[in-house]
Amino acid sequence: MAKLTALENAVLKDVSPDELWNTTAYLSGIERVSGKEGEYRSVEWLAGKLKDYGIPYDIYEFDAYLSYPIRASLRVLSPEAKEIRAKTRSFGFPTPPQGLEGEVVFVESKVKGIGFQQLDNQYEGIDVKGKIVLTERGGPDGVLDAMRAGAIAHIHMWPSNEDVIHEMISTSVWGTPTPESAARIPSIPSISVNHESGEYIRRLCAQGPVRVRLTALTETRWAKEKMVVATVPGSEEPDKYFLVGGHLDSRYVGTTENATGNAAMLELARVLNLHRHELRRTVKVGWWVGHSYGRYAGSTWYCDTFFNDLRKNCVGYMDIDSPGVKGATVYDEMTCMMENWHIAEGAIRDVAGVPAKRERPPRAGDYSFYGPGLPSMFMLMGNRPTEERFAVGGSGLGWWWHTEYDTLEWADRDVLAQDTKIYALAILRVVQSPVLPYKHTPVADEMIETLRGIAAEVGGRFDFEPVFAALDALKQAAQAADAAIPNIPAEKAAAANKAILTVERTLIPINYTRCGAFDHDPAHFVPAMPLMDDARKLARLDANSNDYKFLLTRLVRSRNLILDQLAVATEALQSIAAL
């Protein structure tokens, strides 16, 4: 365990379990539905608390395209009659009032649950046109693939066996749609059933034709959003800031998804403000709205609106979701980029005294800041023990996630205090470092390993050697820069930080995005180095086909882009080593 600084000790000591619990309890009494009264009331309450603490804040208003699930029904018509419990989803297409009838087809998938883990050509060779799909693949990419395959409705059977139905969102569009992305908004109904009900229908399908009638009602419309962002000013580099964010809106009262996170954010703002005169850089805290009803509409709006400022001045991002869950003290799926994993891992070790395991950031949560190149850490916090986990996307992997049962009984005061201290320590270790403490050798290693895997699958169908050479140069420069950073004198820190941010702004978009810096990829699985990963398709295509040669052309252009950005990052790293 590292020795804590005086400021770190003081900040951790000032974290108040009482303040955390009082905020959690208050917000747990409000259904914080996006664009509605409960969310507005929560924004105003948070603003009032910030005012009481003497913390500057802004309340932003904007229009967001949101979708509210209302109700659904499902009835098996033949070979026997049975009513099935069901829920519709945000952005699921509504049926006519009389419902929709059709034959059900069960379609197997290697992807279970809500997706984001890998791609799946699920409907290849399977005719689902005019039929209703039943599947365990329930992510937005699964709904989109079913729609494109010609299915008339999508039924997701939950893969784990909890006797509840989770609220979900069907669209893959990240934030408010554009004319181009709007085509991906589902045009078919999408409903959920629990595992037991899904297995019942699946068994019927194995015996012969099954017909069902389903109804689904959603309200999809523009709504006025209000979003509060606090600013705790730094004293030495006030224009440079670390951004902390987490979603305010909830399904039902959403105690562990995400009232506990909102409480942690407010407490971080309060405690850091007590020590603002000692902070080197500013900390901003944003309570994102439109997360569950608009696919991260709030964080996406903030990224789009303040893109240039984020790119110029933001030194990092932390996402806070589902901390403080009862029994959730196993830190074995910690979302983090490679360059700051040592910071996150060290904070967990120094506060909780336990090891942690990293996962690469998925295309999920409010990770809306790949474009401006923000080194990012955390999403969900600790998990419950393995035997108490379910196939869900938060709440410590507890069964109550995104249901009406996510109430105060599942939060834990002591765990929330511990998690908040982990956040605080990680923030301080970025904000207080004269030279930003990011390590780029692990980033280069990850990219090299990724490209090796792609090249092995592609064989000799594409020339990766220029990229390997550029990555080798990047790694050499990163090793020299990482070794130099601890010894850079104070008068050269600004130059070093400018170069470090240049590295982040160039490497993050090519390592995490297909669309590049100025748009937002869909909420689908996105592999590492996605522009090069597309080369894997060559192994499945006829080398004489148009598809093969068209893809080769795009890969050459993608390689040019990657080589250009690697050269920029390498030059910036070399400049650090030369300081």
Disulfide bonds with the S-S distance in Angstrom:
none
